[in-house]
Amino acid sequence: MKHNPNLNNSQIEQTMSGIRQLINACGEDVSRDGLQETPYRVLKAFMEYTEGYREEPKEHLRKTFDVDHNELVIVKDIEFNSMCEHHFAPFYGRIHIGYIPDDKVTGLSKFGRLVDGYAKRFQVQERLTTQIANAIDEELSPQGVMVVVEAQHMCMCGRGIKKSTSSTTTSAVRGEFENSAQLRNEFLSLLK
């Protein structure tokens, strides 16, 4: 199991014991055939869901290239999965990133790695959006950056109010995008 190096055998066993207790509290017999290995599987899954805590996502943007391009660059439809910090329920969707380079660009795949680094943490969509925009602004020093996140939240779709078709859109803008409605509209029109 890929896990936090600070997680020792005692902590692993305590966590699995807690998961067994949760299964019992829900009314199920943790000793039945299909559930015997579930506590370990849940712990292993949560270690994967939270891999972002074991990296600094901004570091993915530090490999840059000098390119003479100061027009809009868009990387759209970056798929992501995250966990709502309020219910530990999944939320998932797509992230669209637009930026206007100043004197450097980064590899396009780095944006997917950046997204995963922040998404694989206990999150709220608003913070995820802000963290991605801030990282790009800080590491690439572009003329401007805009991030749009579209997501479905199982804590709203699959429990509670149970509105299965609802989705949430958030955005964050920095630099030139803050001051130019025309630039924001160009970015949004190119997403369609």
KOLTORBA-700177 format. One record per atom (N, C-alpha, C, CB): residue in three letters; x, y negated, z. Coordinates in steps of 0.02 Angstrom, whole numbers, padded with zeros to 5 digits, always signed. Atoms other than C-alpha are relative to their C-alpha. Glycine has a CB too. Layout:
REM KOLTORBA-700177
ALAXYZ ...
This chain:
REM KOLTORBA-700177
MET+00042+00059+00000 MET+00000+00000+00000 MET+00044-00062+00000 MET-00048+00000+00061 LYS-00035+00064+00000 LYS+00065-00173-00047 LYS-00034-00043+00053 LYS-00001-00034-00072 HIS+00031+00038-00054 HIS+00037-00271+00112 HIS+00047-00053+00026 HIS-00022+00046+00056 ASN-00039+00051-00032 ASN+00097-00416+00213 ASN+00057+00033+00038 ASN-00044-00044+00047 PRO-00056-00033-00035 PRO+00273-00371+00274 PRO-00003-00007+00076 PRO+00064-00028-00026 ASN+00007+00009-00072 ASN+00223-00434+00446 ASN-00053+00047+00030 ASN-00019-00072+00016 LEU+00052-00045-00023 LEU+00085-00303+00457 LEU+00032+00067+00019 LEU-00055+00010-00054 ASN-00032-00063-00021 ASN+00150-00158+00562 ASN-00052+00055+00006 ASN+00037-00010+00068 ASN+00044-00058-00003 ASN+00077+00016+00587 ASN-00055-00009+00052 ASN+00039+00063+00017 SER+00050+00013-00051 SER-00013-00038+00746 SER-00055-00046-00026 SER+00033-00030+00063 GLN+00050+00046+00028 GLN-00098-00182+00656 GLN-00043+00035-00054 GLN+00034-00062-00030 ILE+00037-00038+00051 ILE-00146-00067+00512 ILE-00053+00043+00034 ILE+00048+00043-00043 GLU+00047-00044-00035 GLU-00226+00056+00634 GLU-00055-00040+00034 GLU+00037+00044+00051 GLN+00051+00042-00032 GLN-00315-00083+00731 GLN-00051-00026-00051 GLN+00033-00060+00036 THR+00044+00025+00052 THR-00385-00154+00570 THR-00047+00055-00025 THR+00040-00029-00059 MET+00041-00056+00023 MET-00445+00016+00510 MET-00051+00020+00054 MET+00044+00061-00017 SER+00047-00014-00054 SER-00525+00045+00681 SER-00058-00050-00001 SER+00036-00003+00069 GLY+00052+00050+00005 GLY-00619-00119+00663 GLY-00047+00013-00059 GLY+00030-00069-00007 ILE+00041-00017+00059 ILE-00680-00067+00490 ILE-00045+00059+00016 ILE+00045+00015-00062 ARG+00042-00057-00021 ARG-00741+00099+00562 ARG-00057-00025+00044 ARG+00043+00052+00040 GLN+00052+00027-00044 GLN-00836+00002+00696 GLN-00053-00038-00041 GLN+00031-00047+00052 LEU+00047+00037+00042 LEU-00914-00109+00563 LEU-00046+00049-00038 LEU+00037-00045-00050 ILE+00040-00050+00035 ILE-00970+00043+00463 ILE-00052+00030+00047 ILE+00046+00056-00029 ASN+00047-00027-00050 ASN-01048+00117+00621 ASN-00054-00051+00018 ASN+00038+00020+00064 ALA+00049+00052-00018 ALA-01132-00050+00664 ALA-00052-00008-00054 ALA+00036-00067+00011 CYS+00048+00004+00056 CYS-01214-00047+00492 CYS-00047+00059-00001 CYS+00038-00005-00066 GLY+00045-00057-00005 GLY-01292+00120+00537 GLY+00024+00061-00037 GLY-00066-00019-00026 GLU-00026-00056+00038 GLU-01181+00239+00442 GLU+00050+00040+00042 GLU+00033-00023-00066 ASP-00047-00044-00035 ASP-01077+00386+00503 ASP+00066-00001-00038 ASP-00029+00073+00004 VAL-00065+00008+00032 VAL-00896+00346+00463 VAL+00036+00066-00011 VAL+00044-00047+00040 SER-00033-00065+00008 SER-00850+00530+00479 SER-00029+00041-00057 SER-00007+00039+00065 ARG+00028-00039+00055 ARG-00959+00586+00334 ARG+00048-00002-00059 ARG-00069-00026-00021 ASP-00048-00013+00053 ASP-00869+00647+00179 ASP+00019-00062-00041 ASP-00028+00053-00046 GLY-00015+00057+00044 GLY-00882+00491+00070 GLY+00031-00060+00034 GLY-00062-00022-00034 LEU-00023+00058-00037 LEU-00830+00370+00207 LEU+00065+00011+00039 LEU-00052-00023+00046 GLN-00058-00014-00042 GLN-00683+00454+00291 GLN+00062-00042-00018 GLN+00018+00073-00005 GLU-00058+00038+00021 GLU-00551+00362+00189 GLU-00017-00074-00014 GLU+00030+00031-00062 THR+00021+00068+00015 THR-00651+00201+00169 THR+00037-00053+00040 THR-00074-00006+00012 PRO-00036+00053-00036 PRO-00567+00103+00310 PRO+00069-00016-00031 PRO+00010+00020+00073 TYR-00065+00012+00032 TYR-00397+00126+00226 TYR-00010-00034-00067 TYR+00038+00067-00009 ARG+00012+00031+00065 ARG-00469+00084+00055 ARG-00020-00073+00006 ARG-00055+00038-00038 VAL+00020+00070-00011 VAL-00550-00075+00123 VAL+00060-00043+00017 VAL-00054-00005+00056 LEU-00061+00038-00018 LEU-00387-00131+00203 LEU+00044-00010-00061 LEU+00039+00037+00056 LYS-00041+00005+00061 LYS-00292-00094+00043 LYS-00030-00050-00049 LYS+00007+00069-00033 ALA+00034+00047+00045 ALA-00421-00190-00059 ALA+00009-00072+00024 ALA-00075+00017-00006 PHE-00008+00068-00026 PHE-00412-00341+00056 PHE+00072-00025-00007 PHE-00021-00002+00073 MET-00069+00021+00012 MET-00223-00343+00042 MET+00010-00023-00072 MET+00050+00058+00017 GLU-00003+00021+00070 GLU-00245-00354-00146 GLU-00039-00065-00011 GLU-00029+00055-00046 TYR+00040+00061+00007 TYR-00384-00485-00134 TYR+00036-00062+00025 TYR-00066+00008+00036 THR-00033+00057-00032 THR-00269-00595-00030 THR+00074-00005-00016 THR-00010+00004+00075 GLU-00070+00004+00020 GLU-00104-00577-00123 GLU+00026-00072-00005 GLU+00010+00034-00066 GLY-00020+00069+00007 GLY-00102-00765-00146 GLY+00032-00030+00062 GLY-00058-00042-00019 TYR-00032+00025-00061 TYR-00051-00791+00035 TYR+00074+00017+00002 TYR-00034+00029+00061 ARG-00069-00023-00003 ARG+00113-00704-00001 ARG+00042-00029-00058 ARG+00002+00075-00002 GLU-00038+00035+00052 GLU+00171-00825-00136 GLU-00015-00075+00005 GLU-00017+00027-00071 GLU+00013+00072+00008 GLU+00183-01011-00172 GLU-00020-00010-00073 GLU+00063-00045+00020 PRO+00023+00003+00069 PRO+00074-01030-00328 PRO+00031-00054-00042 PRO-00074-00008+00000 LYS-00030+00055+00039 LYS+00151-01196-00379 LYS+00065+00019-00033 LYS+00011-00060+00045 GLU-00064-00019+00028 GLU+00316-01109-00411 GLU-00005+00026-00071 GLU+00033+00052+00045 HIS+00008-00024+00068 HIS+00245-01034-00570 HIS+00008-00055-00051 HIS-00069+00033-00008 LEU-00004+00057+00046 LEU+00245-01208-00647 LEU+00070-00029-00005 LEU-00049-00054+00022 ARG-00067+00031-00003 ARG+00429-01242-00612 ARG+00043+00016-00061 ARG+00036+00022+00062 LYS-00035-00014+00063 LYS+00488-01163-00775 LYS-00032-00045-00053 LYS-00004+00077-00021 THR+00028+00049+00048 THR+00465-01307-00898 THR+00044-00005-00062 THR-00007-00068+00033 PHE-00034+00010+00064 PHE+00515-01354-01074 PHE-00009-00073-00020 PHE-00027+00048-00055 ASP+00004+00068+00027 ASP+00554-01524-01147 ASP-00033+00004-00069 ASP+00070-00034-00004 VAL+00036-00001+00063 VAL+00426-01547-01285 VAL-00028-00070-00012 VAL-00057+00053+00000 ASP+00025+00066+00017 ASP+00381-01707-01375 ASP-00074+00006-00019 ASP+00041-00031-00059 HIS+00072-00005+00010 HIS+00193-01692-01353 HIS-00035-00036+00057 HIS-00024+00075-00005 ASN+00035+00037-00052 ASN+00088-01818-01260 ASN-00075-00006-00014 ASN+00030-00070+00008 GLU+00071-00005+00013 GLU-00085-01766-01316 GLU-00029+00056+00044 GLU-00014+00014-00076 LEU+00036-00047-00043 LEU-00214-01659-01229 LEU+00018+00073-00015 LEU-00075-00011-00007 VAL-00010-00073+00004 VAL-00172-01475-01195 VAL-00054+00031+00044 VAL+00073+00021+00024 ILE+00053-00032-00038 ILE-00315-01363-01141 ILE+00012+00076+00002 ILE-00070-00015-00031 VAL+00000-00072-00009 VAL-00307-01187-01071 VAL-00068+00015+00031 VAL+00061+00026+00046 LYS+00068-00010-00025 LYS-00486-01127-01053 LYS-00016+00074+00010 LYS-00050-00031-00048 ASP+00027-00068-00013 ASP-00582-00975-00994 ASP+00050+00044+00037 ASP-00019+00032-00065 ILE-00044-00040-00042 ILE-00453-00918-00867 ILE-00045+00035+00051 ILE+00056-00044+00036 GLU+00043-00038-00046 GLU-00546-00780-00776 GLU+00032+00002+00070 GLU-00012+00072-00026 PHE-00026-00007-00067 PHE-00531-00772-00588 PHE-00051+00036+00044 PHE+00017-00069+00030 ASN+00041-00030-00053 ASN-00598-00677-00437 ASN+00027-00025+00066 ASN+00002+00079-00003 SER-00022+00024-00066 SER-00594-00743-00260 SER-00049+00026+00052 SER+00004-00077+00001 MET+00041-00021-00056 MET-00670-00713-00089 MET-00023-00062+00039 MET+00038+00049+00047 CYS+00028+00054-00039 CYS-00786-00837-00004 CYS+00022+00007+00073 CYS-00078+00000-00005 GLU-00025-00003-00069 GLU-00711-00880+00164 GLU-00055+00002+00052 GLU+00045-00059+00014 HIS+00055+00000-00048 HIS-00883-00893+00245 HIS-00030+00068+00011 HIS-00053-00048-00023 HIS+00033-00065-00004 HIS-00949-00718+00207 HIS+00045+00058-00023 HIS-00063+00000-00040 PHE-00043-00050+00032 PHE-00800-00626+00128 PHE-00036+00034-00057 PHE+00023+00053+00052 ALA+00034-00024+00060 ALA-00914-00605-00022 ALA+00038-00026-00061 ALA-00076-00022-00001 PRO-00037+00023+00059 PRO-00838-00616-00196 PRO-00034-00059-00034 PRO+00008+00056-00049 PHE+00024+00047+00050 PHE-00855-00764-00310 PHE+00049+00003-00058 PHE-00007-00073+00028 TYR-00040-00012+00060 TYR-00791-00761-00487 TYR-00025-00044-00056 TYR-00003+00075-00021 GLY+00020+00041+00056 GLY-00794-00855-00649 GLY+00059-00017-00045 GLY-00033-00064+00023 ARG-00050+00023+00047 ARG-00687-00957-00767 ARG+00025-00069+00020 ARG-00028-00001-00073 ILE-00031+00065-00015 ILE-00568-01102-00746 ILE+00027-00028-00065 ILE+00056+00007+00054 HIS-00024+00036+00059 HIS-00528-01230-00879 HIS+00048-00055+00024 HIS-00060-00030-00042 ILE-00050+00048-00018 ILE-00371-01336-00867 ILE+00018-00042-00060 ILE+00063+00034+00030 GLY-00024+00045+00052 GLY-00329-01489-00971 GLY+00051-00046+00030 GLY-00059-00040-00031 TYR-00050+00048-00025 TYR-00174-01595-00953 TYR+00033-00035-00059 TYR+00053+00034+00044 ILE-00037+00039+00050 ILE-00080-01729-01048 ILE+00072-00002+00024 ILE-00030-00073-00009 PRO-00070-00002-00023 PRO+00106-01693-01034 PRO+00032-00069-00003 PRO+00040+00049-00043 ASP-00040+00061+00004 ASP+00226-01834-00999 ASP+00064+00016-00039 ASP+00017-00029+00071 ASP-00060-00019+00036 ASP+00394-01760-01043 ASP+00016+00075+00005 ASP+00059-00040+00025 LYS-00013-00071-00006 LYS+00378-01576-01001 LYS-00065+00040+00000 LYS+00039+00016+00064 VAL+00057-00047+00000 VAL+00261-01428-01028 VAL+00024+00064+00033 VAL-00026+00013-00073 THR-00017-00066-00027 THR+00255-01255-00952 THR-00032+00053-00043 THR-00022+00007+00074 GLY+00029-00054+00038 GLY+00216-01086-01025 GLY-00074+00008+00016 GLY+00037+00066+00014 LEU+00072-00003-00010 LEU+00030-01059-01049 LEU-00020+00054+00049 LEU-00034+00013-00067 SER+00017-00053-00047 SER+00030-00896-00950 SER+00009-00022+00073 SER+00043+00061-00013 LYS-00013+00024-00069 LYS+00092-00994-00798 LYS-00064-00026+00032 LYS+00053-00055+00000 PHE+00063+00025-00028 PHE-00081-01070-00779 PHE-00043+00057+00027 PHE-00040-00039-00053 GLY+00036-00059-00026 GLY-00159-00897-00760 GLY+00030+00024+00066 GLY+00002+00056-00051 ARG-00033-00019-00062 ARG-00030-00855-00627 ARG-00014-00049+00056 ARG+00076+00006-00011 LEU+00017+00052-00049 LEU-00062-01020-00539 LEU-00071+00011+00027 LEU+00006-00070-00031 VAL+00070-00012-00019 VAL-00250-00985-00538 VAL-00004+00060+00047 VAL-00044+00011-00062 ASP+00003-00060-00042 ASP-00225-00809-00468 ASP+00030-00013+00069 ASP+00038+00057-00034 GLY-00032+00013-00064 GLY-00109-00873-00332 GLY-00045-00035+00050 GLY+00062-00041-00010 TYR+00047+00035-00045 TYR-00241-00989-00262 TYR-00066+00038+00008 TYR-00014-00070-00026 ALA+00063-00036-00004 ALA-00392-00880-00302 ALA+00005+00061+00046 ALA-00023+00023-00069 LYS-00007-00059-00042 LYS-00321-00730-00210 LYS+00016-00020+00072 LYS+00056+00046-00028 ARG-00001+00022-00070 ARG-00349-00811-00041 ARG-00073-00006+00020 ARG+00039-00068+00009 PHE+00068+00016-00021 PHE-00504-00838+00064 PHE-00011-00073-00019 PHE-00011+00012+00079 GLN+00007+00064+00032 GLN-00576-00988-00025 GLN-00070-00027+00003 GLN+00022+00005-00071 VAL+00062+00032+00022 VAL-00713-01111-00061 VAL+00017-00029-00069 VAL-00027-00055+00051 GLN-00012+00021+00068 GLN-00733-01165-00241 GLN+00029-00070-00004 GLN-00063+00003-00041 GLU-00023+00069+00002 GLU-00705-01348-00204 GLU+00075-00004+00015 GLU-00039-00043+00052 ARG-00072+00001-00016 ARG-00535-01316-00123 ARG+00041+00030-00056 ARG+00013+00037+00066 LEU-00035-00032+00055 LEU-00483-01198-00262 LEU+00010-00049-00057 LEU-00040+00062-00024 THR-00004+00050+00054 THR-00520-01333-00391 THR+00053-00052+00015 THR-00069-00033-00011 THR-00047+00052-00021 THR-00422-01464-00294 THR+00071+00026+00002 THR-00020-00027+00068 GLN-00068-00028-00004 GLN-00273-01350-00261 GLN+00032+00007-00068 GLN-00001+00067+00036 ILE-00026-00009+00068 ILE-00253-01310-00446 ILE+00019-00068-00030 ILE-00051+00037-00044 ALA-00014+00066+00027 ALA-00265-01493-00498 ALA+00061-00032+00034 ALA-00061-00046+00007 ASN-00057+00029-00037 ASN-00144-01549-00362 ASN+00066+00032-00019 ASN-00011+00006+00075 ALA-00062-00035+00018 ALA-00016-01415-00406 ALA+00025-00023-00068 ALA-00012+00076+00000 ILE-00021+00021+00067 ILE-00014-01464-00590 ILE+00025-00072+00002 ILE-00059+00006-00050 ASP-00020+00070-00006 ASP-00005-01649-00546 ASP+00069-00006+00034 ASP-00052-00039+00040 GLU-00063+00004-00037 GLU+00138-01622-00422 GLU+00059+00030-00038 GLU-00007+00034+00067 GLU-00056-00036+00031 GLU+00243-01499-00522 GLU+00017-00024-00071 GLU-00015+00073-00002 LEU-00013+00020+00070 LEU+00222-01561-00702 LEU+00002-00075-00010 LEU-00052+00031-00045 SER+00004+00073+00005 SER+00195-01747-00668 SER-00029-00022-00068 SER+00069-00031+00010 PRO+00029+00019+00065 PRO+00079-01760-00819 PRO-00030-00070+00003 PRO-00053+00051-00021 GLN+00036+00064+00002 GLN-00006-01919-00876 GLN-00069+00008+00030 GLN-00005-00025-00073 GLY+00065-00013-00030 GLY-00167-01838-00821 GLY-00015+00074+00000 GLY-00055-00038-00037 VAL+00021-00070-00004 VAL-00248-01673-00773 VAL-00074+00002+00019 VAL+00043+00040+00051 MET+00070-00013-00018 MET-00427-01609-00765 MET-00010+00075+00005 MET-00048-00032-00052 VAL+00014-00070-00012 VAL-00485-01444-00695 VAL-00076+00007+00010 VAL+00039+00028+00062 VAL+00070-00016-00008 VAL-00661-01373-00711 VAL-00006+00074+00018 VAL-00041-00017-00065 VAL+00011-00069-00023 VAL-00714-01216-00617 VAL-00074+00016-00003 VAL+00028+00011+00072 GLU+00069-00024+00004 GLU-00874-01122-00658 GLU-00002+00069+00032 GLU-00025+00004-00075 ALA-00001-00063-00037 ALA-00919-00981-00539 ALA-00069+00021+00023 ALA+00045-00006+00060 GLN+00058-00029-00033 GLN-01052-00865-00474 GLN+00022+00026+00067 GLN-00033+00057-00044 HIS-00017-00017-00069 HIS-01054-00833-00288 HIS-00048+00054+00025 HIS-00003-00062+00046 MET+00042-00053-00026 MET-01117-00668-00219 MET-00032-00018+00067 MET+00041+00064+00007 CYS+00031+00020-00063 CYS-01151-00753-00052 CYS-00065-00038-00013 CYS+00049-00043+00041 MET+00063+00033+00019 MET-01289-00847-00146 MET-00042+00044-00045 MET+00015-00067-00034 CYS+00036-00042+00049 CYS-01334-00723-00284 CYS-00022+00066+00029 CYS+00044+00012-00060 GLY+00015-00067-00023 GLY-01332-00559-00189 GLY-00023+00006+00072 GLY+00060+00041-00009 ARG+00023-00002-00070 ARG-01378-00606-00011 ARG-00033-00068+00014 ARG+00060+00014+00050 GLY+00030+00064-00017 GLY-01464-00748+00081 GLY-00057-00019-00045 GLY+00053-00055-00002 ILE+00054+00026+00043 ILE-01569-00847-00042 ILE-00010+00042-00063 ILE+00016-00072-00020 LYS+00004-00047+00056 LYS-01534-00719-00182 LYS-00024-00031-00065 LYS-00046+00057+00019 LYS+00014+00033+00064 LYS-01537-00833-00332 LYS+00052+00026-00051 LYS+00004-00079+00006 SER-00048-00038+00039 SER-01453-00713-00454 SER+00027-00036-00062 SER-00030+00064-00021 THR-00024+00034+00061 THR-01438-00832-00602 THR+00035-00066+00015 THR-00058-00013-00047 SER-00031+00065-00016 SER-01364-00980-00507 SER+00075+00002-00011 SER-00016-00019+00072 SER-00073+00007+00006 SER-01189-01042-00541 SER+00018-00070+00027 SER+00024+00009-00074 THR-00025+00063-00028 THR-01083-01183-00472 THR+00058-00024-00043 THR+00022+00009+00075 THR-00054+00031+00038 THR-00971-01303-00568 THR+00031-00055+00042 THR-00026-00028-00068 THR-00037+00053-00035 THR-00836-01410-00488 THR+00053-00025-00047 THR+00031+00027+00067 SER-00054+00029+00041 SER-00707-01526-00563 SER+00046-00042+00044 SER-00028-00042-00058 ALA-00048+00044-00032 ALA-00553-01621-00511 ALA+00038-00036-00056 ALA+00049+00039+00047 VAL-00035+00039+00050 VAL-00469-01760-00608 VAL+00057-00039+00034 VAL-00048-00049-00036 ARG-00057+00038-00023 ARG-00300-01845-00588 ARG+00026-00042-00058 ARG+00056+00048+00027 GLY-00034+00042+00049 GLY-00208-01984-00678 GLY-00048-00029-00052 GLY+00052+00039-00036 GLU+00039+00029+00054 GLU-00276-02038-00848 GLU-00073+00021-00001 GLU+00032+00018-00066 PHE+00069-00025+00000 PHE-00431-01930-00827 PHE-00043-00038+00051 PHE-00001+00074+00017 GLU+00039+00038-00050 GLU-00483-02032-00674 GLU-00028-00064-00029 GLU+00043-00015+00061 ASN+00017+00067+00025 ASN-00490-02193-00773 ASN-00035-00001-00067 ASN+00061-00041-00005 SER+00026-00001+00068 SER-00556-02136-00942 SER-00057+00049-00008 SER+00056+00016-00049 ALA+00058-00042+00014 ALA-00732-02072-00968 ALA+00007+00032-00069 ALA-00066-00041+00004 GLN-00010-00027+00068 GLN-00686-02049-01152 GLN+00044+00062+00002 GLN+00031-00054-00046 LEU-00044-00057-00005 LEU-00544-01932-01106 LEU-00034+00059+00035 LEU+00063-00020+00038 ARG+00037-00053-00033 ARG-00653-01833-00985 ARG-00050+00032-00049 ARG-00037-00026+00062 ASN+00049-00025+00049 ASN-00786-01818-01121 ASN+00033+00041-00055 ASN-00039-00058-00031 GLU-00038-00038+00051 GLU-00656-01760-01249 GLU+00015+00070+00027 GLU+00066-00036-00020 PHE-00016-00064-00031 PHE-00600-01623-01129 PHE-00062+00044+00003 PHE+00030-00010+00070 LEU+00061-00038-00008 LEU-00778-01568-01093 LEU-00029+00022-00068 LEU-00052-00041+00038 SER+00026-00019+00066 SER-00829-01569-01277 SER+00042+00056-00031 SER+00000-00061-00047 LEU-00043-00053+00028 LEU-00679-01459-01322 LEU-00010+00066+00036 LEU+00072-00021+00005 LEU+00014-00062-00036 LEU-00735-01331-01192 LEU-00058+00037-00033 LEU-00017-00014+00073 LYS+00059-00031+00030 LYS-00894-01298-01292 LYS+00016+00037-00064 LYS-00053-00051-00014 
